[in-house]
């Protein structure tokens, strides 16, 4: 009787208590650490990814890097150099203050301060802006020096902060002061090279995140990251090593997400010198100047084999600089099929029936399996008669020497951070100059390409701009200013019972992680 009475009392007290759902926490294994909590300091993937959890822009990029409304719900071009943005109502910052147009103005004006001593600043994203004003609390007007069709893409990279933080330094933010946004999560703590902790923003203007708390743990060692997901120490990881892809896919406790990323792996050839240090025909001249030779090189590469056997499926063969679904992608341009017989014929047509000598330089620590990929490509070249030597170097040495034009044939990677083709076409293919083609290490140059790209950058009409980008792509791929090889895949592993669609920019955003 005593036990029954006691149980009845306990039961009554339980039913009298309000039902409280169990707190849901998520632990994420990252491959790299953020170097700053200032979202406007350093343009680099790990920093930008963490910032997107805490801050919004006027507009954001979706999972394919296309523009979507965020703190601005609509916009229009008043004239070729004036844009007006209508802001979202009833948005609160994490400290409870109201979001208004003044916060946008201050955030854009803060960029020069935040750029101090930055290895790669956000200044490029606002350099076209000549004036930004608050028309009223929910309207912002931005003026540019000339037509700037990529203004929205650029603004998607600029985190909006409270106006009173305009003078807050990067050092202060790294100490935790002023890490205040409007995003789906609030900043809790940061331990450099260790972890970042955030908590759900219950006042978020959009759908609330499923997770009360998220802990991002850094595992720079890939094996440790894989071990953590296999042991259950974390709920998801990013950047699966290619060697572990099949093992994780075979686990009934995990799901692997593998999607085409925004980074193209490509080959740059010396197209600026009659005599090149590491590419010589029998006459001592540079064979890479001939378009037939460049096409032969492309046809000699078995892209499917590289993706399947070396990358363990973590990639997509490429025939142009941006993957399908991106603004400026041209479906009419196909990937060169593996055809060694045709490659040999083109070499003979170009005057090299017995091939030529080539030294192929590449990095060995910058991209997944970069050294192995380079060795495989070198073997493909050798099979069609090109006497190829492959030399790989640490990225810290390789890229400096490549920029100094010390090589003849190199491999590189370029990410489409703007979400459209011009973001890669310009840096790696535009005629090299003081303010253009800074990544054009092959010195490809075609005035018709430059003209189409320049016109596209000045065209506000999306349909016309896309046609111009396709035209520029057609010219460059017809010339083979670079040889596209494959798009790197972005990968994640999540526990079964969870889902993540993945993103082309590789960002790990727990807001989009769902518990089934």
Secondary structure, 3 states (H helix, E strand, C coil): CHHHHHHHHHHHHHHHCCCCCCCCEEEEEECCCCCCCCCCCCCCHHHHHHHHHHCCCCEEECCCCCEEECCEEEEEEEECCEEEEEECCCCECCCCCECCHHHHHHHHHCHHHHCCCCCCCCHHHHCCEEEEEEEECCEEEEEECCCCCCHHHHHCCCCCCCHHHCCCCHHHHHCCCCCCCCCCEEEEEEECCCEEEEEECCCCCCCCCCCCEEEEEECCCHHHHHHHHHHCCCCEEECCCHHHHHHHHHCCCEEEEEEEEEEEEEEEECCCCCCECCEECCCCCCHHHCHHHHHHHHHCCCHHHHHHHHCCCCEEECCCCCCCCCECCCCCCCCCCCCHHHHHHHHHHCCCCCCCEEEEEEECCCCCCHHHHHHHHHHHHHHCCCEEEEEEECHHHHHHHHHCCCCCEEEEEEECCCCECHHHHHHHHCCCECCECCCCCCCCCCHHHHHHHHHHHCCCCHHHHHHHHHHHHHHHHHHCCEEEEEEEEEEEEEECCEECCCCCCCCCCHHHCEEC
